[in-house]
């Protein structure tokens, strides 16, 4: 604890003790601001302040009770600013708290674990169903792609077979036409030779 916080706590304790608050009420005041202080420490602070008060009386100086009321109000205001705007760090509950709060934190963690397991058990069938749906969809898509590929290959084979047959037919027709032409030309040539031979004989 820093020296400034210590002085503020001492001033706050002494101010409350002057208002005749019991130690338990002073403790509750500090607990409201997240500060833990024992009755022994409160007693020590008050005793020390009373000794200072007595020494002031011996030396003929003004005591804190004889100060103007504005000063006392200022101390209240000072403590309020300290504990509201600059509060001391609070303890983490559920870890360093008392036994009841620790038990409550344990129960909450156990409930969260049970809820998590229940949610997981509820999610598993849904996840499995989604996996089955996804696999069925992928199988259907693969089968459709295979069917399309088979249809295309059959079409290509049919087209190739038709083209080959057509090309063979056209080649056979071409050969037939050439043979006929050759036969006709041979017949014509033979007839011409026969004609000229007969004419020569007749002459």
Residue, then its C-alpha position, 0 to 999 in steps of 0.5 A: x500500500x502506498x503512503x498516500x493511500x495509507x494516509x487517506x485510509x487513516x483520515x477516513x477511519x479517524x473521521x468515522x471514529x469522531x462520528x462515533x461509528x463502531x468498528x463493525x460499521x467502519x469495516x463495512x464502509x471500507x468493504x463497500x469500497x473494496x478495502x479489507x481492514x481489520x478491527x485491530x488495524x482500526x483500533x491502532x489508527x484511532x489510538x495513534x490519532x488520539x495520541x497525536x490529539x493529546x500531544x497537540x493539546x499539551x503543546x496548546x495547538x488546535x485539535x482536529x475537532x476545533x478546525x473549521x467545519x469546512x475542513x471536516x467537509x473537505x476530508x469527507x469530500x477528499x475520501x469520496x474522491x479517493x474511493x470513487x474515482x481512484x478505487x483500490x483493486x477489488x479481489x477476484x471473486x470465485x478464486x480468492x473469495x470466501x468458501x461460499x463464493x468459491x463453492x458457488x463458482x465451482x457449481x457454476x463451472x460444473x453447470x457450464x460443463x454439463x450444459x456444454x456436454x448436453x449441447x455437444x450431445x445434441x449437436x453430434x447427431x445434427x453434425x452427423x446428419x449434415x455429413x451424410x447429406x453432404x456425402x450423398x450430395x457429393x455422390x449424386x454430383x459425381x454420378x451425374x458428372x460420370x453419366x454426362x461424361x459417359x454420354x459424351x464419350x458415347x456420342x463421340x464414338x457414335x460420331x466417329x463411327x458415322x464419320x468412318x462409315x460415311x468416309x468408307x462409303x464415299x471411298x467405295x462409291x468413288x472407286x466404283x465410279x472410277x471402275x465404271x469409267x475405266x470400263x466405259x473408256x475401255x469399251x469405247x477404245x475397243x469399239x474405236x479400234x474395231x471400227x478402224x480395223x473393219x474400215x481398213x479391211x474394207x478398203 
